[in-house]
Amino acid sequence: MQFVITFISSHHAMQANKKFVKSKIKSEIIPTPRQISSECGFSIQGEADNLQELTNFCQDSKLSYEVIYIKKEDRYEKS
């Protein structure tokens, strides 16, 4: 499952990226896609086995994120 997570600020995106780097979830920091409206210009994009794994990681890591989007073909759906 491919995902994009948006954040309220660049600072939160950078903090989250550091935590993702140490995890088993493949991810990278990217400019927020144009199709997604966000306060912040950066997002985390990656792949997880399932939404529950990703949600658990975000909660356990105490990430301050805005929205988790699931990428489906060429569009993004809020989880």
C-alpha positions in Angstrom: 0.0 0.0 0.0 1.4 3.4 -1.0 0.8 6.3 1.2 1.4 10.1 1.7 1.3 11.8 5.1 0.8 15.5 5.3 2.0 17.7 8.2 1.2 21.2 9.7 4.8 22.4 9.4 8.1 21.5 7.8 9.5 21.0 11.3 7.0 18.2 11.9 7.7 16.6 8.5 11.5 16.6 9.2 11.0 15.1 12.7 8.7 12.4 11.2 11.2 11.6 8.5 13.9 10.9 11.2 11.6 8.4 12.8 10.6 6.7 9.5 14.3 6.3 8.6 14.8 4.2 11.8 11.7 2.1 11.0 11.1 -0.8 8.7 8.6 1.2 6.7 10.0 2.4 3.3 9.6 6.1 3.0 11.0 9.4 1.8 10.3 13.1 2.3 8.8 14.8 -0.8 7.2 18.1 -1.8 3.5 17.8 -1.0 1.7 16.7 -4.2 -0.5 19.4 -5.8 -3.6 17.2 -5.6 -3.3 17.4 -1.8 -4.0 20.6 0.1 -1.7 21.1 3.0 -0.3 23.9 5.2 3.2 22.4 4.8 5.2 22.0 1.6 6.6 18.7 2.7 5.1 15.2 3.1 6.2 11.7 3.7 5.6 9.2 0.9 6.2 5.5 1.3 4.9 1.9 1.4 3.5 0.0 4.3 2.0 -3.5 4.5 -1.3 -2.1 5.6 -3.0 0.9 7.0 -3.1 -0.5 10.6 0.7 -1.0 10.6 1.1 2.6 9.5 -1.4 4.1 11.9 0.2 2.1 14.8 3.6 3.4 13.9 2.4 7.0 13.7 0.7 6.7 17.1 3.6 4.8 18.8 6.1 7.4 17.4 3.8 10.3 18.5 4.0 11.9 15.1 2.2 15.2 14.7 0.7 14.7 11.3 -2.3 16.2 9.5 -3.8 13.5 7.2 -2.8 10.0 5.9 -3.6 9.6 2.2 -3.7 6.2 0.4 -2.5 6.4 -3.2 -4.8 4.7 -5.6 -3.5 4.8 -9.2 -3.2 8.6 -9.9 -5.3 9.9 -7.0 -5.1 10.2 -3.2 -7.8 9.1 -0.8 -8.0 10.2 2.8 -7.7 7.2 5.1 
